[in-house]
């Protein structure tokens, strides 16, 4: 999966969690401040990312997830890449 596909997956999950949200999410949008994601929706977001993308998100990683771009970055780090290497 490339970064564009990861962005599309994160956006699709956000659209499911935030019905009626705008058509496009921006990487710099803050999850809580700009999108209004509360603690329950945040947990739903993390679980959806793990489930849909078959990745594991550690508790320590939760503090890194502040923006849409942070979610995409973490997805790219966690997804297996060609040759079994992990991306940065």
PyMOL Python script that loads the backbone (N, CA, C, O; Angstrom):
from pymol import cmd

cmd.read_pdbstr("""\
ATOM      1  N   UNK A   1       0.856  -1.176   0.000  1.00  0.00           N
ATOM      2  CA  UNK A   1       0.000   0.000   0.000  1.00  0.00           C
ATOM      3  C   UNK A   1       0.897   1.233   0.000  1.00  0.00           C
ATOM      4  O   UNK A   1       1.841   1.330   0.785  1.00  0.00           O
ATOM      5  N   UNK A   2       0.592   2.166  -0.885  1.00  0.00           N
ATOM      6  CA  UNK A   2       1.359   3.405  -0.903  1.00  0.00           C
ATOM      7  C   UNK A   2       0.672   4.461  -0.024  1.00  0.00           C
ATOM      8  O   UNK A   2      -0.405   4.225   0.525  1.00  0.00           O
ATOM      9  N   UNK A   3       1.310   5.614   0.093  1.00  0.00           N
ATOM     10  CA  UNK A   3       0.796   6.661   0.980  1.00  0.00           C
ATOM     11  C   UNK A   3      -0.586   7.162   0.534  1.00  0.00           C
ATOM     12  O   UNK A   3      -1.448   7.432   1.370  1.00  0.00           O
ATOM     13  N   UNK A   4      -0.787   7.281  -0.758  1.00  0.00           N
ATOM     14  CA  UNK A   4      -2.083   7.740  -1.268  1.00  0.00           C
ATOM     15  C   UNK A   4      -3.199   6.764  -0.879  1.00  0.00           C
ATOM     16  O   UNK A   4      -4.293   7.184  -0.499  1.00  0.00           O
ATOM     17  N   UNK A   5      -2.919   5.482  -0.975  1.00  0.00           N
ATOM     18  CA  UNK A   5      -3.906   4.471  -0.586  1.00  0.00           C
ATOM     19  C   UNK A   5      -4.156   4.510   0.920  1.00  0.00           C
ATOM     20  O   UNK A   5      -5.290   4.351   1.372  1.00  0.00           O
ATOM     21  N   UNK A   6      -3.088   4.725   1.694  1.00  0.00           N
ATOM     22  CA  UNK A   6      -3.238   4.829   3.148  1.00  0.00           C
ATOM     23  C   UNK A   6      -4.100   6.037   3.504  1.00  0.00           C
ATOM     24  O   UNK A   6      -4.950   5.958   4.391  1.00  0.00           O
ATOM     25  N   UNK A   7      -3.881   7.158   2.811  1.00  0.00           N
ATOM     26  CA  UNK A   7      -4.711   8.355   3.031  1.00  0.00           C
ATOM     27  C   UNK A   7      -6.174   8.051   2.728  1.00  0.00           C
ATOM     28  O   UNK A   7      -7.068   8.470   3.463  1.00  0.00           O
ATOM     29  N   UNK A   8      -6.411   7.323   1.647  1.00  0.00           N
ATOM     30  CA  UNK A   8      -7.784   6.983   1.267  1.00  0.00           C
ATOM     31  C   UNK A   8      -8.438   6.093   2.322  1.00  0.00           C
ATOM     32  O   UNK A   8      -9.615   6.271   2.636  1.00  0.00           O
ATOM     33  N   UNK A   9      -7.693   5.142   2.868  1.00  0.00           N
ATOM     34  CA  UNK A   9      -8.237   4.256   3.904  1.00  0.00           C
ATOM     35  C   UNK A   9      -8.553   5.032   5.181  1.00  0.00           C
ATOM     36  O   UNK A   9      -9.620   4.857   5.769  1.00  0.00           O
ATOM     37  N   UNK A  10      -7.625   5.890   5.607  1.00  0.00           N
ATOM     38  CA  UNK A  10      -7.853   6.701   6.807  1.00  0.00           C
ATOM     39  C   UNK A  10      -9.063   7.607   6.585  1.00  0.00           C
ATOM     40  O   UNK A  10      -9.903   7.746   7.475  1.00  0.00           O
ATOM     41  N   UNK A  11      -9.157   8.219   5.416  1.00  0.00           N
ATOM     42  CA  UNK A  11     -10.298   9.091   5.106  1.00  0.00           C
ATOM     43  C   UNK A  11     -11.611   8.322   5.123  1.00  0.00           C
ATOM     44  O   UNK A  11     -12.617   8.817   5.632  1.00  0.00           O
ATOM     45  N   UNK A  12     -11.606   7.115   4.569  1.00  0.00           N
ATOM     46  CA  UNK A  12     -12.827   6.302   4.549  1.00  0.00           C
ATOM     47  C   UNK A  12     -13.285   5.982   5.969  1.00  0.00           C
ATOM     48  O   UNK A  12     -14.477   6.033   6.270  1.00  0.00           O
ATOM     49  N   UNK A  13     -12.343   5.656   6.831  1.00  0.00           N
ATOM     50  CA  UNK A  13     -12.680   5.358   8.228  1.00  0.00           C
ATOM     51  C   UNK A  13     -13.223   6.606   8.913  1.00  0.00           C
ATOM     52  O   UNK A  13     -14.212   6.536   9.643  1.00  0.00           O
ATOM     53  N   UNK A  14     -12.582   7.742   8.681  1.00  0.00           N
ATOM     54  CA  UNK A  14     -13.053   8.990   9.288  1.00  0.00           C
ATOM     55  C   UNK A  14     -14.454   9.347   8.800  1.00  0.00           C
ATOM     56  O   UNK A  14     -15.274   9.833   9.579  1.00  0.00           O
ATOM     57  N   UNK A  15     -14.736   9.115   7.528  1.00  0.00           N
ATOM     58  CA  UNK A  15     -16.080   9.388   7.001  1.00  0.00           C
ATOM     59  C   UNK A  15     -17.121   8.495   7.660  1.00  0.00           C
ATOM     60  O   UNK A  15     -18.249   8.927   7.894  1.00  0.00           O
ATOM     61  N   UNK A  16     -16.754   7.257   7.962  1.00  0.00           N
ATOM     62  CA  UNK A  16     -17.683   6.358   8.653  1.00  0.00           C
ATOM     63  C   UNK A  16     -17.946   6.836  10.078  1.00  0.00           C
ATOM     64  O   UNK A  16     -19.070   6.755  10.572  1.00  0.00           O
ATOM     65  N   UNK A  17     -16.897   7.334  10.734  1.00  0.00           N
ATOM     66  CA  UNK A  17     -17.029   7.793  12.120  1.00  0.00           C
ATOM     67  C   UNK A  17     -17.673   9.171  12.221  1.00  0.00           C
ATOM     68  O   UNK A  17     -18.287   9.506  13.234  1.00  0.00           O
ATOM     69  N   UNK A  18     -17.528   9.961  11.171  1.00  0.00           N
ATOM     70  CA  UNK A  18     -18.017  11.345  11.180  1.00  0.00           C
ATOM     71  C   UNK A  18     -18.942  11.589   9.995  1.00  0.00           C
ATOM     72  O   UNK A  18     -18.590  12.334   9.080  1.00  0.00           O
ATOM     73  N   UNK A  19     -20.122  10.969  10.001  1.00  0.00           N
ATOM     74  CA  UNK A  19     -21.037  11.172   8.875  1.00  0.00           C
ATOM     75  C   UNK A  19     -21.375  12.656   8.728  1.00  0.00           C
ATOM     76  O   UNK A  19     -21.562  13.372   9.713  1.00  0.00           O
ATOM     77  N   UNK A  20     -21.446  13.088   7.495  1.00  0.00           N
ATOM     78  CA  UNK A  20     -21.761  14.488   7.241  1.00  0.00           C
ATOM     79  C   UNK A  20     -20.544  15.383   7.221  1.00  0.00           C
ATOM     80  O   UNK A  20     -20.667  16.595   7.042  1.00  0.00           O
ATOM     81  N   UNK A  21     -19.351  14.796   7.404  1.00  0.00           N
ATOM     82  CA  UNK A  21     -18.136  15.605   7.352  1.00  0.00           C
ATOM     83  C   UNK A  21     -17.839  15.973   5.909  1.00  0.00           C
ATOM     84  O   UNK A  21     -18.417  15.406   4.982  1.00  0.00           O
ATOM     85  N   UNK A  22     -16.949  16.909   5.729  1.00  0.00           N
ATOM     86  CA  UNK A  22     -16.608  17.374   4.391  1.00  0.00           C
ATOM     87  C   UNK A  22     -16.076  16.263   3.507  1.00  0.00           C
ATOM     88  O   UNK A  22     -15.754  15.176   3.986  1.00  0.00           O
ATOM     89  N   UNK A  23     -15.986  16.539   2.215  1.00  0.00           N
ATOM     90  CA  UNK A  23     -15.581  15.500   1.275  1.00  0.00           C
ATOM     91  C   UNK A  23     -14.108  15.104   1.370  1.00  0.00           C
ATOM     92  O   UNK A  23     -13.743  13.986   1.007  1.00  0.00           O
ATOM     93  N   UNK A  24     -13.263  16.013   1.855  1.00  0.00           N
ATOM     94  CA  UNK A  24     -11.828  15.747   1.883  1.00  0.00           C
ATOM     95  C   UNK A  24     -11.264  16.105   3.252  1.00  0.00           C
ATOM     96  O   UNK A  24     -11.585  17.149   3.821  1.00  0.00           O
ATOM     97  N   UNK A  25     -10.416  15.217   3.768  1.00  0.00           N
ATOM     98  CA  UNK A  25      -9.697  15.502   5.004  1.00  0.00           C
ATOM     99  C   UNK A  25      -8.287  15.942   4.642  1.00  0.00           C
ATOM    100  O   UNK A  25      -7.692  15.430   3.694  1.00  0.00           O
ATOM    101  N   UNK A  26      -7.757  16.889   5.400  1.00  0.00           N
ATOM    102  CA  UNK A  26      -6.408  17.390   5.184  1.00  0.00           C
ATOM    103  C   UNK A  26      -5.475  16.814   6.244  1.00  0.00           C
ATOM    104  O   UNK A  26      -5.882  16.604   7.386  1.00  0.00           O
ATOM    105  N   UNK A  27      -4.228  16.560   5.866  1.00  0.00           N
ATOM    106  CA  UNK A  27      -3.258  15.948   6.774  1.00  0.00           C
ATOM    107  C   UNK A  27      -3.081  16.762   8.052  1.00  0.00           C
ATOM    108  O   UNK A  27      -2.870  16.192   9.122  1.00  0.00           O
ATOM    109  N   UNK A  28      -3.164  18.072   7.952  1.00  0.00           N
ATOM    110  CA  UNK A  28      -2.908  18.923   9.111  1.00  0.00           C
ATOM    111  C   UNK A  28      -4.114  19.060  10.042  1.00  0.00           C
ATOM    112  O   UNK A  28      -3.995  19.666  11.107  1.00  0.00           O
ATOM    113  N   UNK A  29      -5.254  18.519   9.669  1.00  0.00           N
ATOM    114  CA  UNK A  29      -6.440  18.648  10.526  1.00  0.00           C
ATOM    115  C   UNK A  29      -6.244  17.894  11.839  1.00  0.00           C
ATOM    116  O   UNK A  29      -5.923  16.706  11.851  1.00  0.00           O
ATOM    117  N   UNK A  30      -6.442  18.606  12.931  1.00  0.00           N
ATOM    118  CA  UNK A  30      -6.329  18.038  14.274  1.00  0.00           C
ATOM    119  C   UNK A  30      -7.569  17.199  14.551  1.00  0.00           C
ATOM    120  O   UNK A  30      -8.694  17.640  14.316  1.00  0.00           O
ATOM    121  N   UNK A  31      -7.355  15.989  15.053  1.00  0.00           N
ATOM    122  CA  UNK A  31      -8.476  15.072  15.262  1.00  0.00           C
ATOM    123  C   UNK A  31      -9.510  15.632  16.230  1.00  0.00           C
ATOM    124  O   UNK A  31     -10.711  15.562  15.968  1.00  0.00           O
ATOM    125  N   UNK A  32      -9.053  16.180  17.334  1.00  0.00           N
ATOM    126  CA  UNK A  32      -9.994  16.674  18.344  1.00  0.00           C
ATOM    127  C   UNK A  32     -10.468  18.090  18.028  1.00  0.00           C
ATOM    128  O   UNK A  32     -11.669  18.351  17.963  1.00  0.00           O
ATOM    129  N   UNK A  33      -9.532  18.984  17.836  1.00  0.00           N
ATOM    130  CA  UNK A  33      -9.876  20.400  17.666  1.00  0.00           C
ATOM    131  C   UNK A  33     -10.629  20.670  16.358  1.00  0.00           C
ATOM    132  O   UNK A  33     -11.647  21.362  16.362  1.00  0.00           O
ATOM    133  N   UNK A  34     -10.135  20.128  15.246  1.00  0.00           N
ATOM    134  CA  UNK A  34     -10.740  20.432  13.946  1.00  0.00           C
ATOM    135  C   UNK A  34     -11.888  19.495  13.571  1.00  0.00           C
ATOM    136  O   UNK A  34     -12.864  19.917  12.950  1.00  0.00           O
ATOM    137  N   UNK A  35     -11.764  18.221  13.953  1.00  0.00           N
ATOM    138  CA  UNK A  35     -12.775  17.241  13.549  1.00  0.00           C
ATOM    139  C   UNK A  35     -13.747  16.884  14.664  1.00  0.00           C
ATOM    140  O   UNK A  35     -14.747  16.206  14.426  1.00  0.00           O
ATOM    141  N   UNK A  36     -13.459  17.338  15.883  1.00  0.00           N
ATOM    142  CA  UNK A  36     -14.369  17.088  16.997  1.00  0.00           C
ATOM    143  C   UNK A  36     -14.397  15.645  17.474  1.00  0.00           C
ATOM    144  O   UNK A  36     -15.394  15.198  18.042  1.00  0.00           O
ATOM    145  N   UNK A  37     -13.315  14.914  17.250  1.00  0.00           N
ATOM    146  CA  UNK A  37     -13.263  13.516  17.684  1.00  0.00           C
ATOM    147  C   UNK A  37     -13.069  13.476  19.194  1.00  0.00           C
ATOM    148  O   UNK A  37     -12.078  13.987  19.716  1.00  0.00           O
ATOM    149  N   UNK A  38     -14.021  12.867  19.887  1.00  0.00           N
ATOM    150  CA  UNK A  38     -13.919  12.723  21.339  1.00  0.00           C
ATOM    151  C   UNK A  38     -13.218  11.402  21.661  1.00  0.00           C
ATOM    152  O   UNK A  38     -12.797  10.680  20.757  1.00  0.00           O
ATOM    153  N   UNK A  39     -13.095  11.093  22.942  1.00  0.00           N
ATOM    154  CA  UNK A  39     -12.342   9.905  23.351  1.00  0.00           C
ATOM    155  C   UNK A  39     -12.965   8.612  22.833  1.00  0.00           C
ATOM    156  O   UNK A  39     -12.247   7.678  22.478  1.00  0.00           O
ATOM    157  N   UNK A  40     -14.275   8.552  22.790  1.00  0.00           N
ATOM    158  CA  UNK A  40     -14.938   7.333  22.302  1.00  0.00           C
ATOM    159  C   UNK A  40     -14.686   7.158  20.806  1.00  0.00           C
ATOM    160  O   UNK A  40     -14.353   6.062  20.356  1.00  0.00           O
ATOM    161  N   UNK A  41     -14.841   8.220  20.045  1.00  0.00           N
ATOM    162  CA  UNK A  41     -14.586   8.121  18.597  1.00  0.00           C
ATOM    163  C   UNK A  41     -13.107   7.860  18.318  1.00  0.00           C
ATOM    164  O   UNK A  41     -12.762   7.208  17.332  1.00  0.00           O
ATOM    165  N   UNK A  42     -12.236   8.371  19.189  1.00  0.00           N
ATOM    166  CA  UNK A  42     -10.807   8.116  19.018  1.00  0.00           C
ATOM    167  C   UNK A  42     -10.523   6.623  19.155  1.00  0.00           C
ATOM    168  O   UNK A  42      -9.783   6.052  18.353  1.00  0.00           O
ATOM    169  N   UNK A  43     -11.104   6.000  20.159  1.00  0.00           N
ATOM    170  CA  UNK A  43     -10.934   4.556  20.338  1.00  0.00           C
ATOM    171  C   UNK A  43     -11.515   3.819  19.131  1.00  0.00           C
ATOM    172  O   UNK A  43     -10.920   2.857  18.646  1.00  0.00           O
ATOM    173  N   UNK A  44     -12.665   4.263  18.649  1.00  0.00           N
ATOM    174  CA  UNK A  44     -13.267   3.641  17.465  1.00  0.00           C
ATOM    175  C   UNK A  44     -12.357   3.791  16.244  1.00  0.00           C
ATOM    176  O   UNK A  44     -12.240   2.871  15.434  1.00  0.00           O
ATOM    177  N   UNK A  45     -11.717   4.947  16.117  1.00  0.00           N
ATOM    178  CA  UNK A  45     -10.788   5.184  15.017  1.00  0.00           C
ATOM    179  C   UNK A  45      -9.618   4.210  15.084  1.00  0.00           C
ATOM    180  O   UNK A  45      -9.270   3.576  14.088  1.00  0.00           O
ATOM    181  N   UNK A  46      -9.018   4.098  16.258  1.00  0.00           N
ATOM    182  CA  UNK A  46      -7.867   3.206  16.430  1.00  0.00           C
ATOM    183  C   UNK A  46      -8.255   1.760  16.139  1.00  0.00           C
ATOM    184  O   UNK A  46      -7.535   1.050  15.436  1.00  0.00           O
ATOM    185  N   UNK A  47      -9.388   1.325  16.676  1.00  0.00           N
ATOM    186  CA  UNK A  47      -9.839  -0.049  16.444  1.00  0.00           C
ATOM    187  C   UNK A  47     -10.130  -0.294  14.965  1.00  0.00           C
ATOM    188  O   UNK A  47      -9.819  -1.363  14.440  1.00  0.00           O
ATOM    189  N   UNK A  48     -10.721   0.684  14.299  1.00  0.00           N
ATOM    190  CA  UNK A  48     -11.016   0.540  12.872  1.00  0.00           C
ATOM    191  C   UNK A  48      -9.727   0.469  12.052  1.00  0.00           C
ATOM    192  O   UNK A  48      -9.632  -0.322  11.113  1.00  0.00           O
ATOM    193  N   UNK A  49      -8.743   1.290  12.401  1.00  0.00           N
ATOM    194  CA  UNK A  49      -7.457   1.234  11.703  1.00  0.00           C
ATOM    195  C   UNK A  49      -6.822  -0.141  11.868  1.00  0.00           C
ATOM    196  O   UNK A  49      -6.342  -0.734  10.903  1.00  0.00           O
ATOM    197  N   UNK A  50      -6.826  -0.640  13.101  1.00  0.00           N
ATOM    198  CA  UNK A  50      -6.236  -1.956  13.361  1.00  0.00           C
ATOM    199  C   UNK A  50      -6.977  -3.054  12.609  1.00  0.00           C
ATOM    200  O   UNK A  50      -6.358  -3.919  11.989  1.00  0.00           O
ATOM    201  N   UNK A  51      -8.288  -3.013  12.668  1.00  0.00           N
ATOM    202  CA  UNK A  51      -9.101  -4.070  12.075  1.00  0.00           C
ATOM    203  C   UNK A  51      -9.052  -4.046  10.547  1.00  0.00           C
ATOM    204  O   UNK A  51      -8.788  -5.069   9.914  1.00  0.00           O
ATOM    205  N   UNK A  52      -9.301  -2.900   9.969  1.00  0.00           N
ATOM    206  CA  UNK A  52      -9.386  -2.805   8.506  1.00  0.00           C
ATOM    207  C   UNK A  52      -8.032  -3.004   7.838  1.00  0.00           C
ATOM    208  O   UNK A  52      -7.945  -3.605   6.767  1.00  0.00           O
ATOM    209  N   UNK A  53      -6.975  -2.499   8.473  1.00  0.00           N
ATOM    210  CA  UNK A  53      -5.658  -2.549   7.842  1.00  0.00           C
ATOM    211  C   UNK A  53      -4.777  -3.665   8.397  1.00  0.00           C
ATOM    212  O   UNK A  53      -3.631  -3.826   7.976  1.00  0.00           O
ATOM    213  N   UNK A  54      -5.311  -4.425   9.330  1.00  0.00           N
ATOM    214  CA  UNK A  54      -4.598  -5.544   9.952  1.00  0.00           C
ATOM    215  C   UNK A  54      -3.237  -5.093  10.476  1.00  0.00           C
ATOM    216  O   UNK A  54      -2.201  -5.668  10.144  1.00  0.00           O
ATOM    217  N   UNK A  55      -3.269  -4.056  11.300  1.00  0.00           N
ATOM    218  CA  UNK A  55      -2.055  -3.551  11.935  1.00  0.00           C
ATOM    219  C   UNK A  55      -2.276  -3.524  13.439  1.00  0.00           C
ATOM    220  O   UNK A  55      -3.408  -3.600  13.915  1.00  0.00           O
ATOM    221  N   UNK A  56      -1.185  -3.417  14.176  1.00  0.00           N
ATOM    222  CA  UNK A  56      -1.261  -3.284  15.629  1.00  0.00           C
ATOM    223  C   UNK A  56      -0.801  -1.881  16.008  1.00  0.00           C
ATOM    224  O   UNK A  56       0.238  -1.407  15.549  1.00  0.00           O
ATOM    225  N   UNK A  57      -1.584  -1.233  16.841  1.00  0.00           N
ATOM    226  CA  UNK A  57      -1.231   0.096  17.334  1.00  0.00           C
ATOM    227  C   UNK A  57      -1.015  -0.025  18.832  1.00  0.00           C
ATOM    228  O   UNK A  57      -1.935  -0.354  19.580  1.00  0.00           O
ATOM    229  N   UNK A  58       0.205   0.243  19.258  1.00  0.00           N
ATOM    230  CA  UNK A  58       0.567   0.145  20.668  1.00  0.00           C
ATOM    231  C   UNK A  58      -0.006   1.320  21.451  1.00  0.00           C
ATOM    232  O   UNK A  58      -0.278   2.385  20.898  1.00  0.00           O
ATOM    233  N   UNK A  59      -0.184   1.100  22.750  1.00  0.00           N
ATOM    234  CA  UNK A  59      -0.682   2.174  23.612  1.00  0.00           C
ATOM    235  C   UNK A  59       0.201   3.415  23.521  1.00  0.00           C
ATOM    236  O   UNK A  59      -0.304   4.538  23.528  1.00  0.00           O
ATOM    237  N   UNK A  60       1.512   3.219  23.436  1.00  0.00           N
ATOM    238  CA  UNK A  60       2.437   4.352  23.363  1.00  0.00           C
ATOM    239  C   UNK A  60       2.211   5.181  22.097  1.00  0.00           C
ATOM    240  O   UNK A  60       2.480   6.382  22.081  1.00  0.00           O
ATOM    241  N   UNK A  61       1.717   4.535  21.039  1.00  0.00           N
ATOM    242  CA  UNK A  61       1.470   5.242  19.778  1.00  0.00           C
ATOM    243  C   UNK A  61       0.256   6.160  19.845  1.00  0.00           C
ATOM    244  O   UNK A  61       0.135   7.093  19.051  1.00  0.00           O
ATOM    245  N   UNK A  62      -0.630   5.903  20.778  1.00  0.00           N
ATOM    246  CA  UNK A  62      -1.865   6.688  20.855  1.00  0.00           C
ATOM    247  C   UNK A  62      -1.591   8.172  21.055  1.00  0.00           C
ATOM    248  O   UNK A  62      -2.340   9.016  20.563  1.00  0.00           O
ATOM    249  N   UNK A  63      -0.524   8.490  21.772  1.00  0.00           N
ATOM    250  CA  UNK A  63      -0.194   9.888  22.042  1.00  0.00           C
ATOM    251  C   UNK A  63       0.315  10.609  20.800  1.00  0.00           C
ATOM    252  O   UNK A  63       0.317  11.839  20.750  1.00  0.00           O
ATOM    253  N   UNK A  64       0.744   9.850  19.802  1.00  0.00           N
ATOM    254  CA  UNK A  64       1.236  10.433  18.548  1.00  0.00           C
ATOM    255  C   UNK A  64       0.111  10.819  17.606  1.00  0.00           C
ATOM    256  O   UNK A  64       0.304  11.641  16.710  1.00  0.00           O
ATOM    257  N   UNK A  65      -1.053  10.239  17.798  1.00  0.00           N
ATOM    258  CA  UNK A  65      -2.156  10.432  16.853  1.00  0.00           C
ATOM    259  C   UNK A  65      -2.938  11.699  17.188  1.00  0.00           C
ATOM    260  O   UNK A  65      -3.934  11.662  17.910  1.00  0.00           O
ATOM    261  N   UNK A  66      -2.468  12.813  16.650  1.00  0.00           N
ATOM    262  CA  UNK A  66      -3.125  14.092  16.903  1.00  0.00           C
ATOM    263  C   UNK A  66      -3.799  14.656  15.656  1.00  0.00           C
ATOM    264  O   UNK A  66      -4.743  15.441  15.750  1.00  0.00           O
ATOM    265  N   UNK A  67      -3.308  14.249  14.492  1.00  0.00           N
ATOM    266  CA  UNK A  67      -3.858  14.781  13.240  1.00  0.00           C
ATOM    267  C   UNK A  67      -4.130  13.646  12.257  1.00  0.00           C
ATOM    268  O   UNK A  67      -3.735  12.500  12.473  1.00  0.00           O
ATOM    269  N   UNK A  68      -4.810  13.995  11.184  1.00  0.00           N
ATOM    270  CA  UNK A  68      -5.072  13.022  10.121  1.00  0.00           C
ATOM    271  C   UNK A  68      -3.743  12.515   9.564  1.00  0.00           C
ATOM    272  O   UNK A  68      -3.584  11.319   9.320  1.00  0.00           O
ATOM    273  N   UNK A  69      -2.805  13.414   9.368  1.00  0.00           N
ATOM    274  CA  UNK A  69      -1.483  13.033   8.858  1.00  0.00           C
ATOM    275  C   UNK A  69      -0.749  12.086   9.789  1.00  0.00           C
ATOM    276  O   UNK A  69      -0.052  11.180   9.332  1.00  0.00           O
ATOM    277  N   UNK A  70      -0.900  12.289  11.098  1.00  0.00           N
ATOM    278  CA  UNK A  70      -0.284  11.374  12.064  1.00  0.00           C
ATOM    279  C   UNK A  70      -0.830   9.965  11.897  1.00  0.00           C
ATOM    280  O   UNK A  70      -0.086   8.991  12.006  1.00  0.00           O
ATOM    281  N   UNK A  71      -2.117   9.855  11.634  1.00  0.00           N
ATOM    282  CA  UNK A  71      -2.741   8.538  11.422  1.00  0.00           C
ATOM    283  C   UNK A  71      -2.153   7.869  10.189  1.00  0.00           C
ATOM    284  O   UNK A  71      -1.831   6.681  10.211  1.00  0.00           O
ATOM    285  N   UNK A  72      -2.016   8.634   9.122  1.00  0.00           N
ATOM    286  CA  UNK A  72      -1.458   8.085   7.884  1.00  0.00           C
ATOM    287  C   UNK A  72      -0.005   7.667   8.106  1.00  0.00           C
ATOM    288  O   UNK A  72       0.411   6.601   7.653  1.00  0.00           O
ATOM    289  N   UNK A  73       0.766   8.504   8.802  1.00  0.00           N
ATOM    290  CA  UNK A  73       2.165   8.166   9.088  1.00  0.00           C
ATOM    291  C   UNK A  73       2.267   6.853   9.850  1.00  0.00           C
ATOM    292  O   UNK A  73       3.092   5.999   9.524  1.00  0.00           O
ATOM    293  N   UNK A  74       1.434   6.697  10.857  1.00  0.00           N
ATOM    294  CA  UNK A  74       1.475   5.479  11.665  1.00  0.00           C
ATOM    295  C   UNK A  74       1.067   4.262  10.839  1.00  0.00           C
ATOM    296  O   UNK A  74       1.671   3.196  10.962  1.00  0.00           O
ATOM    297  N   UNK A  75       0.054   4.417  10.008  1.00  0.00           N
ATOM    298  CA  UNK A  75      -0.359   3.314   9.132  1.00  0.00           C
ATOM    299  C   UNK A  75       0.810   2.903   8.240  1.00  0.00           C
ATOM    300  O   UNK A  75       1.087   1.713   8.092  1.00  0.00           O
ATOM    301  N   UNK A  76       1.493   3.873   7.650  1.00  0.00           N
ATOM    302  CA  UNK A  76       2.621   3.563   6.770  1.00  0.00           C
ATOM    303  C   UNK A  76       3.747   2.858   7.523  1.00  0.00           C
ATOM    304  O   UNK A  76       4.410   1.985   6.962  1.00  0.00           O
ATOM    305  N   UNK A  77       3.969   3.221   8.779  1.00  0.00           N
ATOM    306  CA  UNK A  77       4.998   2.562   9.585  1.00  0.00           C
ATOM    307  C   UNK A  77       4.627   1.123   9.907  1.00  0.00           C
ATOM    308  O   UNK A  77       5.488   0.243   9.934  1.00  0.00           O
ATOM    309  N   UNK A  78       3.360   0.889  10.149  1.00  0.00           N
ATOM    310  CA  UNK A  78       2.910  -0.421  10.627  1.00  0.00           C
ATOM    311  C   UNK A  78       2.635  -1.433   9.520  1.00  0.00           C
ATOM    312  O   UNK A  78       2.704  -2.640   9.750  1.00  0.00           O
ATOM    313  N   UNK A  79       2.327  -0.952   8.332  1.00  0.00           N
ATOM    314  CA  UNK A  79       2.016  -1.875   7.241  1.00  0.00           C
ATOM    315  C   UNK A  79       3.266  -2.610   6.783  1.00  0.00           C
ATOM    316  O   UNK A  79       4.334  -2.010   6.663  1.00  0.00           O
ATOM    317  N   UNK A  80       3.138  -3.902   6.528  1.00  0.00           N
ATOM    318  CA  UNK A  80       4.279  -4.629   5.962  1.00  0.00           C
ATOM    319  C   UNK A  80       4.524  -4.146   4.530  1.00  0.00           C
ATOM    320  O   UNK A  80       3.585  -3.874   3.783  1.00  0.00           O
ATOM    321  N   UNK A  81       5.776  -4.049   4.174  1.00  0.00           N
ATOM    322  CA  UNK A  81       6.130  -3.590   2.836  1.00  0.00           C
ATOM    323  C   UNK A  81       6.847  -4.705   2.090  1.00  0.00           C
ATOM    324  O   UNK A  81       7.142  -5.756   2.660  1.00  0.00           O
ATOM    325  N   UNK A  82       7.121  -4.475   0.838  1.00  0.00           N
ATOM    326  CA  UNK A  82       7.778  -5.476  -0.001  1.00  0.00           C
ATOM    327  C   UNK A  82       9.061  -5.951   0.669  1.00  0.00           C
ATOM    328  O   UNK A  82       9.850  -5.140   1.154  1.00  0.00           O
ATOM    329  N   UNK A  83       9.263  -7.244   0.695  1.00  0.00           N
ATOM    330  CA  UNK A  83      10.454  -7.806   1.321  1.00  0.00           C
ATOM    331  C   UNK A  83      10.350  -7.882   2.822  1.00  0.00           C
ATOM    332  O   UNK A  83      11.339  -8.171   3.496  1.00  0.00           O
ATOM    333  N   UNK A  84       9.167  -7.626   3.366  1.00  0.00           N
ATOM    334  CA  UNK A  84       8.977  -7.708   4.808  1.00  0.00           C
ATOM    335  C   UNK A  84       9.481  -6.505   5.568  1.00  0.00           C
ATOM    336  O   UNK A  84       9.401  -6.474   6.796  1.00  0.00           O
ATOM    337  N   UNK A  85      10.005  -5.497   4.856  1.00  0.00           N
ATOM    338  CA  UNK A  85      10.502  -4.307   5.540  1.00  0.00           C
ATOM    339  C   UNK A  85       9.346  -3.412   5.923  1.00  0.00           C
ATOM    340  O   UNK A  85       8.279  -3.452   5.309  1.00  0.00           O
ATOM    341  N   UNK A  86       9.566  -2.617   6.930  1.00  0.00           N
ATOM    342  CA  UNK A  86       8.556  -1.663   7.357  1.00  0.00           C
ATOM    343  C   UNK A  86       8.982  -0.279   6.891  1.00  0.00           C
ATOM    344  O   UNK A  86      10.168   0.048   6.860  1.00  0.00           O
ATOM    345  N   UNK A  87       8.003   0.513   6.533  1.00  0.00           N
ATOM    346  CA  UNK A  87       8.295   1.869   6.060  1.00  0.00           C
ATOM    347  C   UNK A  87       8.577   2.823   7.191  1.00  0.00           C
ATOM    348  O   UNK A  87       8.414   2.493   8.366  1.00  0.00           O
ATOM    349  N   UNK A  88       9.007   4.022   6.812  1.00  0.00           N
ATOM    350  CA  UNK A  88       9.307   5.038   7.816  1.00  0.00           C
ATOM    351  C   UNK A  88       8.307   6.141   7.754  1.00  0.00           C
ATOM    352  O   UNK A  88       8.391   7.096   8.526  1.00  0.00           O
TER     353      UNK A  88
END
""", "prot")
cmd.dss("prot")
cmd.show_as("cartoon", "prot")
cmd.util.cbc("prot")
cmd.orient("prot")
